[in-house]
Amino acid sequence: MTISTGNVAASRRAWITVFSKEVRENARDRRTLASALLYGPLVGPVLFAVLISFIMVQQREKLEKPLELAIVGAEHAPNLVRHLERQGVIVRPAPGDAEAAIREQREDVVLRIGSRYAEHWQAGKPAPVDLLFDASRTHTGATVERTRALLQQYASTVATLRLQVRGIAPQIVTPVAVVDRDLSTPQSRTGMIMAMLPYFLILSAFVGGMYLAIDTTSGERERQSLEPLLITPVSRAQIMFGKLLATSAYAAASLLICVLAFVVSLGMIPADVAGFSLQLPAVTAVSIMLTVLPIALLAASTQTVVAAMAKSFREAQTYLQFLILLPAVPSLVLVVNPMKPALWMYLTPLFGQSALIGELVRGEEVPVAYIAACSATTVLLSGLFAALAVRLYRSERLAVSA
């Protein structure tokens, strides 16, 4: 009776043995380990930091260096040209074909002053000027806005002088004074440029457990080591549970590394000039980690099911490469069509994590109940996939090599 009890106890601890076995064996494969815990979780933060740093440096250079403006017909508006020069603008003649210069990106902006400018000016009519630029070239936006602001400043100054000469108070033509009061904070403005952060985080969980999910199913079947494991006096549910926990552990480790990498990389970005605060405080980082952690279970369970259904290692790898595109869906939807967070989003796996991360990055207070609800639905869905994986493990076809 004692021996029987010991066997039962050992059988109940079988999932721990399977878990330890899979973790150790995956750790021995350096290339797989590097892909799961190095390339996957670090590529996103490094790429993000490099791109944002490049954009910030470009914006800083454009804001700090003098504005160079090519002008066609400068002789028709000498006062306007002198005003621009007093504002620090470097005025230079424009090329012969201004439109071609814009299309060929030899010029960002060209100011064209028509020959009838003086005529309209003397008649008290609006004097026409053309601001030539290509709106599809996003890098020209800062130059266009600076030029337009200088022209509006000159127009406002001249309009005020004309009213004063005629004995009219300038305030009379401004019946409504609109005062902009931006209530955003440097932290909340961060959400605009970190919209893809949820994607990188969720993707790291899927990448971290992908190869282990393949190796513990299709890989073992091809090596013909799965069938001996399945005929041991251990329930297949425990075998699957051990493998699933091992895959989840690697997915969670990849996620943790990704979060830490973002904390470090974002702290190195010179965002002070742009009015952003790209720092991830420790409290925010921990909240983000707790929010996304259930995704490790979801990624492991879905990948285990797909890999178990595949007939070979190569086929499983092909299927899972398409599966890792799934985390991009919520982030892309929220980027293309920004929506106010609603209850249905919090209760939808992947969407809920993306919405919550966006709120946390903006510095908003997120109720713990929202995080708990999002985690609960994600764990529930993971449990459904895990049950499907158990059913696949109980099928005799699982051990049959293609």
MIROTI-209264 format. One record per residue (C-alpha): residue number from 1; x, y, z. Coordinates in steps of 0.1 Angstrom, whole numbers, always signed. Last residue first. Layout:
<atoms>
ATOM   nr   east  north     up
ATOM  NUM      X      Y      Z
...
</atoms>
This chain:
<atoms>
ATOM   nr   east  north     up
ATOM  402    +45   +123   -405
ATOM  401    +54   +109   -371
ATOM  400    +26    +93   -352
ATOM  399    +27   +103   -315
ATOM  398     -1   +129   -319
ATOM  397    -23   +104   -338
ATOM  396    -31    +85   -306
ATOM  395    -52   +114   -294
ATOM  394    -48   +121   -257
ATOM  393    -23   +148   -263
ATOM  392    -48   +165   -287
ATOM  391    -74   +166   -260
ATOM  390    -49   +180   -235
ATOM  389    -41   +207   -261
ATOM  388    -78   +216   -264
ATOM  387    -80   +219   -226
ATOM  386    -49   +243   -228
ATOM  385    -67   +263   -255
ATOM  384    -97   +267   -232
ATOM  383    -75   +275   -203
ATOM  382    -57   +302   -223
ATOM  381    -91   +318   -230
ATOM  380    -99   +318   -193
ATOM  379    -64   +332   -185
ATOM  378    -71   +361   -210
ATOM  377   -105   +367   -196
ATOM  376    -92   +369   -160
ATOM  375    -62   +391   -170
ATOM  374    -85   +417   -186
ATOM  373   -108   +416   -156
ATOM  372    -79   +419   -131
ATOM  371    -64   +448   -150
ATOM  370    -97   +466   -151
ATOM  369   -103   +459   -114
ATOM  368    -69   +474   -105
ATOM  367    -82   +507   -117
ATOM  366    -60   +525   -142
ATOM  365    -47   +559   -132
ATOM  364    -34   +576   -163
ATOM  363     +3   +583   -169
ATOM  362     +0   +581   -206
ATOM  361    +21   +549   -206
ATOM  360     -5   +533   -183
ATOM  359    -34   +543   -205
ATOM  358    -17   +528   -236
ATOM  357     -7   +497   -217
ATOM  356    -44   +492   -207
ATOM  355    -57   +496   -243
ATOM  354    -31   +471   -257
ATOM  353    -37   +446   -229
ATOM  352    -75   +448   -234
ATOM  351    -72   +444   -271
ATOM  350    -49   +414   -267
ATOM  349    -76   +395   -248
ATOM  348   -110   +411   -249
ATOM  347   -126   +421   -216
ATOM  346   -108   +454   -214
ATOM  345   -119   +462   -249
ATOM  344   -155   +454   -242
ATOM  343   -154   +478   -212
ATOM  342   -144   +508   -233
ATOM  341   -112   +526   -239
ATOM  340   -118   +556   -262
ATOM  339   -109   +547   -297
ATOM  338    -80   +555   -320
ATOM  337    -87   +541   -355
ATOM  336    -55   +536   -374
ATOM  335    -33   +533   -343
ATOM  334    -59   +514   -323
ATOM  333    -65   +489   -351
ATOM  332    -28   +485   -357
ATOM  331    -22   +478   -320
ATOM  330    -51   +453   -318
ATOM  329    -40   +434   -349
ATOM  328     -2   +433   -343
ATOM  327     -5   +406   -316
ATOM  326    -19   +382   -343
ATOM  325    +12   +384   -365
ATOM  324    +28   +358   -342
ATOM  323     +4   +332   -356
ATOM  322    +18   +335   -391
ATOM  321    +52   +324   -379
ATOM  320    +35   +298   -358
ATOM  319    +20   +281   -389
ATOM  318    +54   +280   -407
ATOM  317    +72   +267   -377
ATOM  316    +46   +240   -372
ATOM  315    +50   +229   -409
ATOM  314    +88   +228   -405
ATOM  313    +86   +207   -373
ATOM  312    +61   +183   -390
ATOM  311    +25   +172   -391
ATOM  310    +11   +203   -374
ATOM  309    -18   +199   -350
ATOM  308     +5   +198   -320
ATOM  307    +23   +230   -331
ATOM  306    -11   +248   -334
ATOM  305    -22   +236   -300
ATOM  304    +11   +244   -283
ATOM  303    +12   +278   -299
ATOM  302    -22   +287   -286
ATOM  301    -14   +275   -251
ATOM  300    +20   +292   -249
ATOM  299     +8   +325   -263
ATOM  298    -22   +326   -240
ATOM  297     -1   +317   -210
ATOM  296    +25   +344   -218
ATOM  295     -4   +368   -225
ATOM  294    -12   +365   -188
ATOM  293    +20   +386   -181
ATOM  292     +8   +416   -201
ATOM  291    -10   +435   -173
ATOM  290    +14   +425   -146
ATOM  289    +44   +437   -167
ATOM  288    +27   +469   -175
ATOM  287    +20   +476   -139
ATOM  286    +56   +468   -130
ATOM  285    +69   +492   -157
ATOM  284    +45   +519   -145
ATOM  283    +56   +516   -109
ATOM  282    +93   +516   -119
ATOM  281    +88   +548   -139
ATOM  280    +90   +545   -177
ATOM  279   +107   +576   -190
ATOM  278    +96   +589   -224
ATOM  277    +86   +623   -212
ATOM  276    +78   +644   -242
ATOM  275    +82   +681   -248
ATOM  274   +101   +677   -280
ATOM  273   +133   +693   -266
ATOM  272   +133   +669   -235
ATOM  271   +131   +637   -256
ATOM  270   +168   +628   -257
ATOM  269   +163   +590   -256
ATOM  268   +184   +571   -231
ATOM  267   +157   +565   -205
ATOM  266   +136   +549   -233
ATOM  265   +163   +523   -238
ATOM  264   +166   +512   -202
ATOM  263   +129   +509   -194
ATOM  262   +123   +494   -228
ATOM  261   +149   +467   -222
ATOM  260   +134   +460   -188
ATOM  259   +100   +454   -204
ATOM  258   +115   +432   -231
ATOM  257   +135   +411   -206
ATOM  256   +102   +405   -186
ATOM  255    +84   +395   -218
ATOM  254   +111   +371   -228
ATOM  253   +110   +356   -193
ATOM  252    +72   +353   -195
ATOM  251    +74   +334   -228
ATOM  250   +101   +312   -215
ATOM  249    +81   +303   -185
ATOM  248    +49   +298   -206
ATOM  247    +67   +272   -227
ATOM  246    +78   +254   -196
ATOM  245    +43   +256   -181
ATOM  244    +28   +242   -213
ATOM  243    +53   +213   -213
ATOM  242    +45   +204   -177
ATOM  241     +7   +207   -183
ATOM  240     +9   +186   -214
ATOM  239    +27   +158   -195
ATOM  238     +2   +162   -166
ATOM  237    -28   +160   -190
ATOM  236    -12   +130   -206
ATOM  235    -15   +111   -174
ATOM  234    +16    +93   -163
ATOM  233    +23    +56   -165
ATOM  232    +47    +61   -194
ATOM  231    +33    +54   -229
ATOM  230    +33    +91   -238
ATOM  229    +70    +97   -231
ATOM  228    +80    +67   -252
ATOM  227    +58    +82   -281
ATOM  226    +73   +117   -278
ATOM  225   +110   +107   -284
ATOM  224   +106    +98   -320
ATOM  223   +129   +127   -330
ATOM  222   +101   +138   -354
ATOM  221    +75   +136   -327
ATOM  220    +98   +154   -302
ATOM  219   +101   +183   -326
ATOM  218    +64   +184   -335
ATOM  217    +54   +187   -299
ATOM  216    +79   +199   -273
ATOM  215   +101   +214   -300
ATOM  214    +73   +235   -316
ATOM  213    +62   +250   -282
ATOM  212    +98   +255   -273
ATOM  211   +104   +274   -305
ATOM  210    +74   +297   -300
ATOM  209    +78   +305   -263
ATOM  208    +98   +337   -264
ATOM  207    +84   +348   -298
ATOM  206    +48   +350   -286
ATOM  205    +58   +368   -254
ATOM  204    +80   +392   -273
ATOM  203    +51   +400   -296
ATOM  202    +30   +411   -267
ATOM  201    +56   +436   -257
ATOM  200    +64   +449   -292
ATOM  199    +27   +453   -300
ATOM  198    +19   +471   -267
ATOM  197    +47   +496   -275
ATOM  196    +33   +505   -310
ATOM  195    +13   +535   -297
ATOM  194    +45   +549   -281
ATOM  193    +46   +582   -301
ATOM  192    +12   +595   -292
ATOM  191    +12   +579   -257
ATOM  190    +41   +601   -247
ATOM  189    +19   +631   -248
ATOM  188     +4   +619   -215
ATOM  187    +38   +619   -198
ATOM  186    +47   +654   -210
ATOM  185    +13   +666   -197
ATOM  184    -18   +673   -216
ATOM  183    -42   +700   -205
ATOM  182    -34   +723   -234
ATOM  181    -51   +756   -228
ATOM  180    -56   +774   -261
ATOM  179    -70   +809   -257
ATOM  178    -96   +819   -283
ATOM  177   -104   +856   -282
ATOM  176   -138   +863   -298
ATOM  175   -148   +897   -312
ATOM  174   -114   +902   -328
ATOM  173   -119   +929   -354
ATOM  172   -126   +955   -326
ATOM  171    -94   +946   -308
ATOM  170    -74   +964   -334
ATOM  169    -88   +997   -323
ATOM  168    -97  +1018   -353
ATOM  167    -82  +1052   -359
ATOM  166    -75  +1046   -395
ATOM  165    -37  +1044   -389
ATOM  164    -44  +1020   -360
ATOM  163    -63   +997   -383
ATOM  162    -36   +996   -408
ATOM  161     -9   +990   -381
ATOM  160    -29   +960   -367
ATOM  159    -33   +945   -402
ATOM  158     +4   +949   -409
ATOM  157    +14   +930   -376
ATOM  156    -11   +902   -383
ATOM  155     +1   +897   -418
ATOM  154    +37   +896   -406
ATOM  153    +29   +870   -379
ATOM  152     +9   +850   -403
ATOM  151    +39   +848   -427
ATOM  150    +62   +838   -398
ATOM  149    +38   +811   -387
ATOM  148    +35   +797   -422
ATOM  147    +73   +795   -426
ATOM  146    +77   +777   -392
ATOM  145    +48   +753   -401
ATOM  144    +63   +744   -435
ATOM  143    +97   +738   -421
ATOM  142    +84   +715   -393
ATOM  141    +63   +695   -418
ATOM  140    +91   +689   -443
ATOM  139   +100   +655   -429
ATOM  138    +66   +642   -437
ATOM  137    +70   +644   -474
ATOM  136    +34   +637   -486
ATOM  135    +26   +674   -479
ATOM  134    +48   +685   -508
ATOM  133    +55   +722   -505
ATOM  132    +49   +755   -523
ATOM  131    +36   +785   -503
ATOM  130    +20   +809   -527
ATOM  129    +16   +846   -520
ATOM  128    -14   +867   -527
ATOM  127    -18   +903   -513
ATOM  126    -51   +906   -496
ATOM  125    -66   +940   -508
ATOM  124    -57   +974   -495
ATOM  123    -53   +988   -530
ATOM  122    -16   +994   -524
ATOM  121    -11   +957   -514
ATOM  120    -31   +944   -543
ATOM  119     -9   +962   -567
ATOM  118    +23   +953   -549
ATOM  117    +15   +916   -550
ATOM  116     +5   +916   -587
ATOM  115    +39   +902   -598
ATOM  114    +34   +871   -576
ATOM  113    +54   +862   -546
ATOM  112    +64   +825   -544
ATOM  111    +77   +810   -512
ATOM  110    +94   +777   -517
ATOM  109    +95   +749   -491
ATOM  108   +114   +717   -488
ATOM  107   +137   +723   -517
ATOM  106   +159   +698   -537
ATOM  105   +132   +672   -529
ATOM  104   +127   +663   -566
ATOM  103    +91   +673   -564
ATOM  102    +99   +705   -546
ATOM  101   +126   +715   -571
ATOM  100   +103   +706   -600
ATOM   99    +76   +730   -586
ATOM   98   +101   +758   -582
ATOM   97   +114   +757   -617
ATOM   96   +140   +785   -620
ATOM   95   +155   +777   -586
ATOM   94   +146   +800   -556
ATOM   93   +167   +829   -545
ATOM   92   +180   +829   -510
ATOM   91   +166   +842   -477
ATOM   90   +182   +830   -444
ATOM   89   +154   +836   -419
ATOM   88   +166   +851   -386
ATOM   87   +133   +870   -378
ATOM   86   +149   +902   -391
ATOM   85   +154   +884   -424
ATOM   84   +117   +875   -426
ATOM   83   +107   +911   -420
ATOM   82   +131   +923   -446
ATOM   81   +115   +899   -471
ATOM   80    +81   +911   -463
ATOM   79    +92   +947   -467
ATOM   78   +108   +940   -501
ATOM   77    +76   +924   -515
ATOM   76    +78   +924   -553
ATOM   75   +116   +921   -554
ATOM   74   +114   +887   -536
ATOM   73    +98   +872   -568
ATOM   72   +105   +836   -560
ATOM   71   +118   +830   -525
ATOM   70   +139   +801   -511
ATOM   69   +137   +799   -474
ATOM   68   +165   +787   -450
ATOM   67   +153   +786   -414
ATOM   66   +181   +790   -389
ATOM   65   +191   +758   -370
ATOM   64   +175   +750   -336
ATOM   63   +141   +737   -346
ATOM   62   +153   +717   -376
ATOM   61   +182   +702   -356
ATOM   60   +160   +693   -327
ATOM   59   +134   +676   -350
ATOM   58   +161   +655   -366
ATOM   57   +176   +645   -333
ATOM   56   +141   +636   -320
ATOM   55   +134   +615   -351
ATOM   54   +167   +597   -349
ATOM   53   +162   +590   -312
ATOM   52   +127   +577   -319
ATOM   51   +140   +553   -345
ATOM   50   +169   +541   -324
ATOM   49   +148   +536   -293
ATOM   48   +121   +516   -312
ATOM   47   +147   +494   -329
ATOM   46   +164   +487   -296
ATOM   45   +131   +481   -277
ATOM   44   +117   +458   -304
ATOM   43   +149   +438   -312
ATOM   42   +155   +431   -275
ATOM   41   +127   +407   -266
ATOM   40   +129   +385   -297
ATOM   39   +167   +386   -302
ATOM   38   +178   +378   -267
ATOM   37   +155   +355   -247
ATOM   36   +137   +334   -273
ATOM   35   +161   +337   -302
ATOM   34   +192   +334   -280
ATOM   33   +177   +303   -263
ATOM   32   +170   +287   -296
ATOM   31   +205   +294   -308
ATOM   30   +221   +283   -276
ATOM   29   +202   +249   -274
ATOM   28   +211   +238   -239
ATOM   27   +184   +260   -223
ATOM   26   +157   +242   -243
ATOM   25   +168   +209   -227
ATOM   24   +168   +224   -192
ATOM   23   +134   +240   -195
ATOM   22   +119   +209   -211
ATOM   21   +132   +185   -184
ATOM   20   +122   +208   -155
ATOM   19    +86   +211   -168
ATOM   18    +84   +174   -174
ATOM   17    +96   +166   -139
ATOM   16    +72   +191   -124
ATOM   15    +44   +176   -145
ATOM   14    +52   +142   -130
ATOM   13    +45   +154    -95
ATOM   12    +11   +137    -94
ATOM   11    +27   +105   -107
ATOM   10    +53   +105    -80
ATOM    9    +25   +109    -54
ATOM    8     +6    +80    -70
ATOM    7    +37    +58    -70
ATOM    6    +44    +66    -34
ATOM    5     +8    +56    -25
ATOM    4    +12    +23    -43
ATOM    3    +45    +17    -26
ATOM    2    +29    +24     +8
ATOM    1     +0     +0     +0
</atoms>
